[in-house]
Amino acid sequence: MGFNIELIREIGEVMGFEVEFRAMPWKEVLSRFNTGGVDMVTMISSPERRLLYDFAESDHISPIAIIVRDGDSDVYSLDDLHNKEVITIEDDFSHRYLLNLYPELVTVTVADTPAGLKLLAAGQHDAMVSFKSIALYQIQQHKLTNLVLAGTIPPFYTYGFAVAKGNRELLAQINQGMTILQRNGTYQQLHHKWLEGGRKAEQQKQALLGFFALTLLIILMLCLVLWKWKTEDIREQLERAHHDTLTGLPSRILLMDRLEHALSHARRTKAQMAVLFIDLDGFKPVNDTLGHAAGDLLLQMVAKRLLYCVREEDSVARLGGDEFVIILEHLDHVGDTDMIADRILDTLQQPFTIGEQQVCISGSLGISLYPNNGTDADTLLRYADEAMYQAKQHPDRRFTSNILHLVNDAAIKPEAQNTSRSDTR
């Protein structure tokens, strides 16, 4: 056909070899090709043929097409061919493929594509089935302007130049020439000239469907973006509600939720747990003298130290200001609480480096135990808070769990204070 003729002629010119074209029946083409009488044949590159011949890179892809008369047909797809008279090429690949799919179709066979197209253009029969590239070429060549492409039938087949097995030199020349033509635009010009002509009866229908599909896709993408934005916004709101924005620690809301879960587990397993209430001593002077930025940095460093002092299953939360709460779960011994409290007080007294300055603070710490001091979240948190204030009233002491075992009233008896652990730090 015209496309392959001009394409191989252009390849021959850029690669420096001449091409002699011979037209003959297909059976004779294959016979002479197999016996070496023909160097090159353009054909469909099927798996069976690739076993017999070597193929250059595919020069174009073509489906089987349905051709009808413009404005005089209700055929738009393969399913519409039922009860129609369909023209096919005798013993052609498209003829065999169509009958394999629909053996009941009424077909009228002709010798070649031009003959069938001329019959259809003259008003005979209802449609013709042929390869798209060949049909378009013949429609252009014979100026059959009343014929249009109504649709295509998958699968799509590749056309290429076939050479005898082992003829690598000619194969390399064809491939190299094809690459050159694709780079300089000649291939695209030939493809447009020979294979992109003709009109489709369903062009407007396909364009409309494409528009609706694109619109639907845009709407779906917008909905997805809005959903993701809303989900992200909700997630950020929940994150802000459940976590302190400065330190990243759980806030009061998340703290109470975790405390309720810890109490529920402790009740089921009859385990002990503790709540530690910590207030920083000396924080306000740092914040006032070095500024709020330094104070924020100090709070972040305190949060990291507190996390370092506890186990992975424990929870450290910031209530606000310079107040922190720690939940200690799964305590094997009450004495474990005292040990952790000592560790926290020790680490808080270690100097903090802010910029080029070192600052020193300390902490007041109060503890309540489950079930000794309470069995609900509010009571345990309140007793730990009260115990922390009792500790803050004695600068020379830092109370741990020893005295807090006795915290069942709002006030602590003076004699109870003497049983607490002394701390002169």
C-alpha positions as CSV (number, residue, x, y, z in Angstrom):
1,M,0.0,0.0,0.0
2,G,1.0,3.7,-0.4
3,F,2.3,4.2,3.1
4,N,4.7,1.3,3.1
5,I,5.8,2.1,-0.5
6,E,6.8,5.7,0.3
7,L,8.2,4.7,3.7
8,I,10.6,2.1,2.4
9,R,11.5,4.4,-0.5
10,E,12.5,7.1,2.0
11,I,14.4,4.6,4.1
12,G,16.3,3.4,0.9
13,E,17.2,7.0,0.1
14,V,18.6,7.8,3.6
15,M,20.4,4.5,3.8
16,G,21.7,4.4,0.3
17,F,20.0,1.4,-1.3
18,E,17.4,1.2,-4.1
19,V,14.1,-0.5,-3.8
20,E,12.3,-2.3,-6.7
21,F,8.5,-2.8,-6.0
22,R,6.6,-5.7,-7.4
23,A,2.8,-6.2,-7.1
24,M,1.5,-9.8,-7.2
25,P,-1.1,-12.0,-5.5
26,W,-0.4,-12.7,-1.9
27,K,0.2,-16.5,-2.3
28,E,2.9,-15.7,-5.0
29,V,4.4,-13.1,-2.7
30,L,4.9,-15.6,0.1
31,S,6.2,-18.3,-2.3
32,R,8.8,-16.0,-3.8
33,F,9.7,-14.6,-0.4
34,N,10.3,-18.1,1.0
35,T,12.5,-19.1,-1.9
36,G,14.6,-15.9,-1.9
37,G,13.1,-14.3,-4.9
38,V,11.9,-11.3,-2.8
39,D,14.1,-9.6,-0.2
40,M,11.5,-7.8,1.8
41,V,7.7,-8.0,2.4
42,T,5.4,-5.8,4.4
43,M,3.0,-7.8,6.4
44,I,1.2,-8.2,9.8
45,S,3.7,-9.2,12.5
46,S,1.9,-12.2,14.1
47,P,3.5,-14.6,16.6
48,E,3.4,-17.3,13.9
49,R,5.1,-15.2,11.3
50,R,7.8,-14.0,13.7
51,L,8.9,-17.7,13.9
52,L,9.4,-17.7,10.2
53,Y,10.8,-14.3,9.4
54,D,12.7,-11.5,11.1
55,F,10.7,-8.2,11.4
56,A,12.0,-4.7,11.5
57,E,10.6,-2.3,14.1
58,S,6.8,-1.9,13.6
59,D,6.1,0.9,11.2
60,H,2.4,1.3,12.2
61,I,-0.4,-0.3,14.1
62,S,-3.7,-1.1,12.6
63,P,-7.0,-2.6,13.9
64,I,-9.6,-4.2,11.8
65,A,-12.0,-1.4,10.7
66,I,-15.7,-1.3,9.8
67,I,-16.5,0.8,6.8
68,V,-19.9,2.1,6.0
69,R,-21.6,4.7,3.8
70,D,-21.7,8.2,5.3
71,G,-25.2,9.0,6.6
72,D,-26.7,5.8,5.3
73,S,-26.0,3.3,8.1
74,D,-26.8,2.4,11.7
75,V,-23.6,0.4,12.2
76,Y,-21.3,1.8,14.8
77,S,-19.7,-1.4,16.2
78,L,-19.2,-5.1,15.6
79,D,-22.4,-5.9,17.4
80,D,-24.4,-3.9,14.9
81,L,-23.3,-6.2,12.0
82,H,-25.8,-8.8,12.9
83,N,-28.5,-9.2,10.1
84,K,-26.3,-7.1,7.8
85,E,-24.5,-8.0,4.6
86,V,-20.8,-7.6,5.3
87,I,-18.2,-7.4,2.5
88,T,-14.9,-9.2,3.3
89,I,-11.7,-10.1,1.4
90,E,-11.6,-13.8,0.4
91,D,-9.2,-15.8,2.6
92,D,-8.0,-12.5,4.2
93,F,-6.9,-12.5,7.8
94,S,-9.7,-10.1,8.7
95,H,-12.2,-12.4,7.0
96,R,-11.1,-15.4,9.0
97,Y,-10.9,-13.4,12.3
98,L,-14.5,-12.1,11.8
99,L,-16.0,-15.5,11.0
100,N,-14.2,-17.0,14.0
101,L,-15.9,-14.5,16.2
102,Y,-19.3,-14.5,14.6
103,P,-19.7,-17.6,12.2
104,E,-23.4,-16.7,11.7
105,L,-22.6,-13.3,10.0
106,V,-23.8,-12.9,6.4
107,T,-20.6,-12.2,4.4
108,V,-20.0,-11.3,0.8
109,T,-16.4,-12.1,-0.3
110,V,-14.5,-10.1,-2.9
111,A,-11.0,-10.5,-4.4
112,D,-9.4,-7.4,-2.8
113,T,-10.1,-4.3,-0.8
114,P,-10.7,-1.8,-3.7
115,A,-13.3,-4.1,-5.2
116,G,-15.2,-4.3,-1.9
117,L,-15.0,-0.6,-1.2
118,K,-16.3,0.2,-4.7
119,L,-19.3,-2.1,-4.2
120,L,-20.1,-0.5,-0.9
121,A,-19.7,3.1,-2.3
122,A,-22.1,2.2,-5.1
123,G,-24.8,1.3,-2.6
124,Q,-24.4,-2.5,-2.5
125,H,-24.4,-4.3,0.8
126,D,-24.3,-2.7,4.3
127,A,-20.7,-2.6,5.5
128,M,-17.2,-3.8,4.8
129,V,-14.5,-5.2,7.2
130,S,-10.8,-4.6,6.4
131,F,-7.7,-3.5,8.0
132,K,-7.9,0.2,8.8
133,S,-4.7,1.3,7.2
134,I,-5.4,-0.5,4.0
135,A,-9.0,0.8,3.9
136,L,-8.0,4.4,4.4
137,Y,-5.4,4.2,1.7
138,Q,-7.8,2.7,-0.8
139,I,-10.5,5.2,0.1
140,Q,-8.0,8.0,-0.6
141,Q,-6.6,6.5,-3.8
142,H,-10.1,5.9,-5.3
143,K,-11.7,9.0,-3.9
144,L,-14.5,7.2,-2.4
145,T,-15.7,10.2,-0.4
146,N,-19.0,8.7,0.7
147,L,-17.3,6.0,2.8
148,V,-16.4,6.5,6.4
149,L,-15.0,4.5,9.3
150,A,-17.7,3.4,11.7
151,G,-15.5,1.8,14.3
152,T,-12.7,-0.7,14.9
153,I,-12.4,-4.2,16.1
154,P,-9.7,-5.1,18.6
155,P,-7.1,-6.5,18.8
156,F,-4.7,-4.1,17.1
157,Y,-2.2,-5.6,14.7
158,T,1.3,-4.3,13.9
159,Y,2.6,-4.0,10.4
160,G,6.3,-4.2,9.6
161,F,8.9,-5.0,7.0
162,A,9.8,-8.7,7.1
163,V,13.1,-10.1,5.9
164,A,14.4,-13.6,5.7
165,K,15.6,-15.2,8.9
166,G,19.2,-14.2,9.6
167,N,19.3,-11.2,7.2
168,R,20.6,-9.0,9.9
169,E,22.3,-6.5,7.6
170,L,19.1,-5.5,5.8
171,L,17.2,-5.6,9.1
172,A,19.6,-3.1,10.7
173,Q,19.5,-0.8,7.7
174,I,15.7,-0.7,7.8
175,N,15.6,0.0,11.6
176,Q,18.3,2.7,11.3
177,G,16.5,4.3,8.4
178,M,13.2,4.2,10.4
179,T,14.8,6.0,13.3
180,I,16.2,8.7,11.0
181,L,12.8,9.3,9.4
182,Q,11.1,9.5,12.8
183,R,13.7,12.0,14.1
184,N,13.5,14.3,11.0
185,G,9.6,14.2,10.8
186,T,9.3,12.4,7.5
187,Y,7.7,9.4,9.1
188,Q,5.1,11.5,10.8
189,Q,4.3,13.3,7.5
190,L,3.8,10.0,5.7
191,H,1.7,8.6,8.5
192,H,-0.6,11.6,8.4
193,K,-0.8,11.5,4.6
194,W,-1.7,7.9,4.2
195,L,-3.2,6.6,7.5
196,E,-5.0,9.5,9.1
197,G,-7.3,10.4,6.4
198,G,-11.0,9.6,6.1
199,R,-13.8,10.5,8.5
200,K,-15.4,8.4,11.2
201,A,-19.2,8.2,11.4
202,E,-18.8,8.1,15.2
203,Q,-16.4,11.0,15.5
204,Q,-18.9,13.3,17.2
205,K,-20.2,10.5,19.3
206,Q,-16.8,9.6,20.5
207,A,-15.8,13.2,21.1
208,L,-19.0,13.7,23.2
209,L,-18.2,10.5,25.1
210,G,-14.7,11.7,25.6
211,F,-15.9,15.1,26.9
212,F,-18.3,13.4,29.4
213,A,-15.5,11.0,30.5
214,L,-13.1,13.9,31.0
215,T,-15.7,15.9,32.9
216,L,-16.5,13.0,35.1
217,L,-12.8,12.4,35.7
218,I,-12.3,16.1,36.7
219,I,-15.3,15.9,39.0
220,L,-14.0,12.7,40.6
221,M,-10.5,14.2,41.0
222,L,-12.0,17.3,42.6
223,C,-14.0,15.2,45.0
224,L,-10.9,13.2,45.8
225,V,-8.9,16.4,46.4
226,L,-11.7,17.8,48.6
227,W,-12.0,14.5,50.5
228,K,-8.3,14.4,51.1
229,W,-8.2,18.0,52.1
230,K,-11.2,17.5,54.5
231,T,-9.7,14.3,55.9
232,E,-6.3,16.0,56.4
233,D,-8.0,19.0,58.0
234,I,-10.0,16.8,60.4
235,R,-6.8,14.8,61.1
236,E,-4.9,18.0,61.9
237,Q,-7.8,19.3,64.1
238,L,-7.8,16.0,66.0
239,E,-4.0,16.1,66.2
240,R,-4.2,19.7,67.6
241,A,-6.9,18.6,70.1
242,H,-5.1,15.5,71.2
243,H,-1.5,16.7,71.2
244,D,0.4,19.7,72.6
245,T,1.5,21.7,69.6
246,L,4.7,22.8,71.3
247,T,6.1,19.5,72.6
248,G,4.1,17.0,70.6
249,L,3.1,15.3,73.9
250,P,-0.5,14.2,74.5
251,S,-2.8,17.0,75.7
252,R,-5.3,16.7,78.6
253,I,-8.0,15.1,76.3
254,L,-5.7,12.3,75.2
255,L,-4.2,12.0,78.7
256,M,-7.7,11.4,80.2
257,D,-8.5,8.9,77.5
258,R,-5.3,6.9,78.1
259,L,-5.8,7.1,81.8
260,E,-9.3,5.6,81.5
261,H,-7.8,2.8,79.3
262,A,-5.0,2.2,81.8
263,L,-7.5,2.0,84.7
264,S,-9.7,-0.4,82.8
265,H,-6.7,-2.7,82.2
266,A,-5.6,-2.4,85.8
267,R,-9.1,-3.4,87.0
268,R,-9.1,-6.5,84.8
269,T,-5.6,-7.6,85.6
270,K,-5.7,-6.4,89.3
271,A,-2.4,-4.6,88.6
272,Q,-1.1,-1.4,90.2
273,M,-0.5,1.9,88.4
274,A,0.5,5.4,89.3
275,V,-0.1,9.0,88.2
276,L,2.8,11.5,88.6
277,F,2.1,15.2,88.5
278,I,5.1,17.4,87.8
279,D,5.5,21.2,88.0
280,L,8.7,22.8,87.0
281,D,10.5,25.1,89.6
282,G,12.5,27.9,88.2
283,F,10.9,28.0,84.8
284,K,9.3,31.4,85.0
285,P,12.6,33.2,85.6
286,V,14.1,31.6,82.5
287,N,11.0,32.5,80.5
288,D,11.1,36.1,81.7
289,T,14.8,36.8,81.3
290,L,15.6,34.9,78.2
291,G,12.3,35.3,76.4
292,H,9.4,33.1,75.4
293,A,11.4,31.4,72.6
294,A,13.9,30.2,75.1
295,G,11.0,29.1,77.4
296,D,9.4,27.1,74.6
297,L,12.7,25.5,73.8
298,L,13.2,24.6,77.5
299,L,9.7,23.0,77.6
300,Q,10.6,20.9,74.5
301,M,13.9,19.7,76.1
302,V,12.0,18.9,79.4
303,A,9.5,16.8,77.4
304,K,12.4,14.8,75.8
305,R,14.0,14.1,79.2
306,L,10.7,13.0,80.7
307,L,10.2,10.6,77.8
308,Y,13.7,9.2,78.4
309,C,12.9,8.6,82.1
310,V,9.9,6.3,81.5
311,R,9.2,3.1,79.7
312,E,7.7,2.7,76.2
313,E,4.3,1.7,77.6
314,D,4.0,4.7,79.9
315,S,2.5,8.0,78.9
316,V,3.9,11.5,79.3
317,A,1.5,14.5,78.8
318,R,1.6,18.2,79.0
319,L,-1.4,19.9,80.7
320,G,-0.3,23.4,79.9
321,G,2.2,25.9,81.1
322,D,5.0,24.0,82.9
323,E,2.8,21.2,84.2
324,F,3.3,17.6,83.1
325,V,1.6,14.3,84.0
326,I,3.0,10.8,83.7
327,I,1.0,7.6,83.7
328,L,2.9,4.5,84.9
329,E,1.2,1.2,84.0
330,H,1.8,-2.4,85.0
331,L,3.7,-1.7,88.2
332,D,5.1,-4.9,89.8
333,H,6.2,-3.1,92.9
334,V,5.2,0.2,94.5
335,G,8.9,1.0,95.0
336,D,9.2,1.2,91.2
337,T,7.3,4.5,91.3
338,D,9.8,6.0,93.8
339,M,12.7,4.9,91.6
340,I,11.2,6.5,88.5
341,A,10.3,9.7,90.4
342,D,13.9,10.0,91.7
343,R,15.2,9.5,88.1
344,I,12.9,12.3,86.9
345,L,13.9,14.7,89.6
346,D,17.6,14.0,88.9
347,T,17.3,14.5,85.2
348,L,15.4,17.8,85.6
349,Q,18.2,19.2,87.8
350,Q,20.8,18.6,85.1
351,P,21.7,21.9,83.3
352,F,19.9,22.7,80.1
353,T,21.8,24.4,77.3
354,I,19.9,27.1,75.5
355,G,21.9,28.9,72.8
356,E,25.2,29.7,74.5
357,Q,23.7,29.7,78.0
358,Q,23.1,27.0,80.6
359,V,20.0,27.2,82.7
360,C,19.1,25.2,85.8
361,I,15.6,24.3,87.0
362,S,14.1,21.6,89.2
363,G,10.7,20.0,89.6
364,S,8.0,19.4,92.2
365,L,6.5,15.9,91.9
366,G,3.4,14.3,93.4
367,I,2.3,10.8,93.0
368,S,-1.1,9.0,93.4
369,L,-1.4,5.2,93.3
370,Y,-4.1,2.9,92.0
371,P,-5.9,1.5,94.0
372,N,-4.4,3.0,97.2
373,N,-5.4,6.6,96.5
374,G,-8.3,6.2,94.1
375,T,-10.0,4.1,91.5
376,D,-11.1,6.7,88.9
377,A,-9.2,9.0,86.7
378,D,-10.3,12.3,88.2
379,T,-9.5,11.2,91.8
380,L,-6.0,9.9,90.9
381,L,-5.2,13.1,89.0
382,R,-6.5,15.3,91.8
383,Y,-4.5,13.5,94.5
384,A,-1.4,13.6,92.4
385,D,-1.9,17.4,91.9
386,E,-2.4,17.9,95.6
387,A,0.6,15.9,96.5
388,M,2.7,18.0,94.0
389,Y,1.6,21.2,95.8
390,Q,2.5,19.7,99.2
391,A,6.0,18.9,97.7
392,K,6.3,22.5,96.3
393,Q,5.7,24.0,99.8
394,H,8.9,22.4,101.1
395,P,11.8,23.7,99.0
396,D,14.3,21.5,100.9
397,R,12.3,18.3,100.1
398,R,10.9,16.5,97.1
399,F,8.1,14.1,98.1
400,T,7.8,10.7,96.3
401,S,5.5,7.8,96.9
402,N,6.3,7.1,100.5
403,I,4.3,10.1,101.8
404,L,1.8,9.9,99.0
405,H,0.5,6.5,100.2
406,L,-1.1,8.5,103.0
407,V,-2.7,11.1,100.8
408,N,-6.4,10.4,101.2
409,D,-7.4,13.8,102.6
410,A,-6.9,17.3,101.2
411,A,-4.3,18.1,103.9
412,I,-1.3,16.0,104.9
413,K,-0.6,15.7,108.6
414,P,2.8,17.3,109.7
415,E,4.0,14.0,111.1
416,A,3.5,12.3,107.8
417,Q,5.9,14.7,106.2
418,N,8.7,13.3,108.3
419,T,8.3,9.9,106.7
420,S,9.0,11.3,103.2
421,R,12.3,11.0,101.4
422,S,14.6,13.9,102.0
423,D,16.0,15.8,99.1
424,T,18.4,18.7,99.4
425,R,19.0,19.0,95.7
